[in-house]
C-alpha cells in the first residue's frame, strides 16, 4: 500500500492541476485533505454546485474564548480539486485537520494562512538566490511559470527546504499529530489500495514521519467537540476574490486571484492576454487614454521581461511590470505593490490601482439554493418581509408611529450586526437630538448573505444577535466612557432595553473614576436627552438614567474646577460638557435632586480663578448667568478685555449663555462693540481668530440679529446680512489693514508721506 504525499501551496493552480492528475492516475481508495473534520458529515452540502469562491465559516463562543475563522475555496484551490476529483474517482474523501474553531487554530482567522510567513529567513535567501522581490514572485518563478514535468519533486524540495529541521510550534504540532492519526487509520483501512494526502507543504514532512508510527488500532479519530458551556458550529458562506486577495490583507499566500483564475482556465498565455484586456477596459472606463501603441509596447516589454527571467511564457509579474512600464510615464514615489506583501498603500498611482484591481477581480460566490443556512438568516428574511423592508430603495420612517419604530429598530439591529447595503441617511444622532424621523437607503449587496450567516454566531434571532454584538462592544469598551455611551445609544435605537440598563449601570460605576471631561459631556448629553425626551424609546424618566445624570454632573463640575492652564484656543468638547451640565441643572434638578447651589459655588470659584483657562472662566460665568445668578455681565466682559483672552472667554460665555447674551443686547454686545472699536490694529489682529470662533456658537440667523444691532447702535442703515458676507476671509482683510498701517508708519518716519 502506497501513500502519495502532495504538499501544496493553498490557492495554487499548478498544485491544483498536480492534485487532479495524481488522483486521476492513481484512482486511490482515500483522498485525505487538510481541512476541518467537523465538516466531513456535510461534504455533500459543501460539494453542491455552488458558484465559487465559497468558504466554511466556523465559530466558537464560550468558555472564556470567542473565535471566528474561514476556510475558503476557489476553483483552483488544491483542496477543492482534491475533494471534487476524489469524489469523481470513487475515493473516500475526508478532511483530516482539527476544526477551525479549535484552540490550536485560535490565532488564525484563516486556516490557509501559509506557514512560510514564519520562516522569512529561508524565503529571503531563496529570493536573493533567484533574484526576485518576494515569496509570491519566487513561487510564480519556481512553480506557476514552470508547471510541467517534475513538479511534484520540485514542490517536495521547496517545502522540505522551507521546513528544514525546525520543529512546529505547539499549535501546529497538535494539528499534525491529529492529521497523522487520520492517515494511519486510512492506511489500516485501505489495505494495498493507494492513498493520496493533500496538505499544506509545510506539514508534509512531519506527516510523513508521524504516519510511520504504530497505529493505535482504534479506527478513525474522534471529531473534537466544544467544551461544556461553549457553542461551535460551521456554515458555508459565499466568499469573494476581494476577501481572498493578499492585496486586501488576506495572507493566503496568493495575491491577484483573478489572474490565477484565468491561469487555471486558460494557461499562462491566456491569463496574460485576459488580464491585459481587463486592465485596458478598466482604464478606459476611468477615461484614461490607452492607445494601440501603448498595448504594443506593453506586449513587447512583457515578452522581453519573460525571456530575460527565463520564462517560456509571461508570468504574473512579467505582465504587471510590462504594463506599468508602458502605461505609467510618471516617476513613482513608492515601491510597486507586487514587490511586497500586504494591502495596497494609500496614494498609489491611479494606473497601478486599476492594474491591481483588474488582477484581483470582483467575483463573488453564490451558494446553491439548497444550502442549509443558520436560523438567523431565515428569521431576518421573514422579519424584513413582514415589515416591508425586503426591497431596495429608500425608507422614510416616522418614529412616532408604532410600525415605523419597529422597522427602525430592525434596521438598527442589522446595522449593529454590520450587514452591508443599509445606510442610515438621517435620524437622531444623540439622546439629546429631537429628530423624530429617519431615512434609510437599501442597496443591493452580494455580501449581505455572508454577513448574516456570519452574524449567526451571535444568536438565532435578530434581537438576540444584536444584543450579543452590543454586549461584545460593551465589554471591549471597558472604561472608555465615550464608547460606552455609544453602545448605550445604539442599544436604545435597537430597542434592546435589557442591554441598555446593564450598560447604564456600568457607565455610572465608571464615571466616578473618569478624568475625561469631554467624554463625560457626551455621556451626560446622551443620557439627559434620553431621560428627558425619549418616551419614544421607552427611556424617559428612567431611574437608572437619572443615576448616571447625577453622577455625571458631579464629576464634570469636579473636573472643571481642576483644570489649569493659561490662554489657549477654546476647547469645544469641554464647553459642551459644561453646557450639558447646565441643561441637567435647568431641566432635572428638582426631579433628580441636583444641588444647584453647589454648582453655582463651583462656577463662582472657576470664574474667579486666574489660573483657569479663559474659555472655562467664561463658561463658568455663563453657567451662573443661565441659572439665574445675579451679576454684571458688562463688567465681566471688561475684566477679560485683553486681546489674548477676550475671544476664548467669550467662547465659553456664548457656549453656556447664548440666549442670555442675545436678550441683553445693550449689555455684553454693546461693551464688546466698544472694546473692539478701541483696539489697536495689532490687538485686533491678535484677537480676531478667537473672536470669530466665539461667534460661531451663534447660528446664522442669530448672527444676523447681532449685526443688525451693530448697525442700530451706530445709527446706520443697510443690510445686516451683507455684513456677514465678504469676498475675502476677514482675517486676511485685518492682516492687510495692519500691514497698511505699518507701511504708513514707516513712510511717516522717513518723511515719505504722500500728501
Secondary structure, 3 states (H helix, E strand, C coil): CCEEEEEECCCCHHHHHHHHHHHHHHCCCEEEEEEEHHHHHHHHHHCCCCECCEEEEEEEEECCEEEEEEEEECCCCHHHHHHHHHHHCCCEEEEEECCCCCHHHCCCCECCCCHHHHCHHHHHHHHHHHCCCCHHHHHHHHCHHHCCCCHHHHHHHHHHHHHCCCCCCHHHHHHHHHHHHHHHHHHHHHCCCCEEEEEEHHHHHHHHHHCCCCCCCCCCCCCCCCCCCCEEEEEEEECEHHHHCHHHCCCCCCCCHHHHHHHHHHHHHHHHHHHHHHHHHHHHHCCCCCCHHHHHHHHHHHHHHHHHCCCCCCCHHHHHHHHHHHHCCCCCCCCCHHHCCCCCCCCCCHHHHHHHHHHHCCCECECCCCCCCCHHHHHHHHHHHHCCCCCCEEEEEECCCHHHHHHHHHHHHHHHCCCCCEEEEECCCCCCCCCCEEEEEECCCCHHHHHHHHHHHHCCCHHHHHHHHHHHHHHHHCCCHHHHHHHHHHHHHHCCHHHHHHHHHHHHHHHCCCCCHHHHHHHHHHHHHHHHHCCCCCCCCCHHHHHHHHHHHHHHHHHHHHCCCCCCCCCHHHHHHHHHHHHHHHHCHHHHCCCHHHHHHHHHHHHHCCCCCHHHHHHHHHHHHHCCCCCCHHHHHHHCCCCCCHHHHHHHHHHHHHHHHHHCHHHHHHHHHHHHHHCCHHHHHHHHHHHHHHHCCCCHHHHHHHHHHHHHHCCCCCCHHHHCCCCCCHHHHHHHHHHHHHHHHHHHHCCCCCC
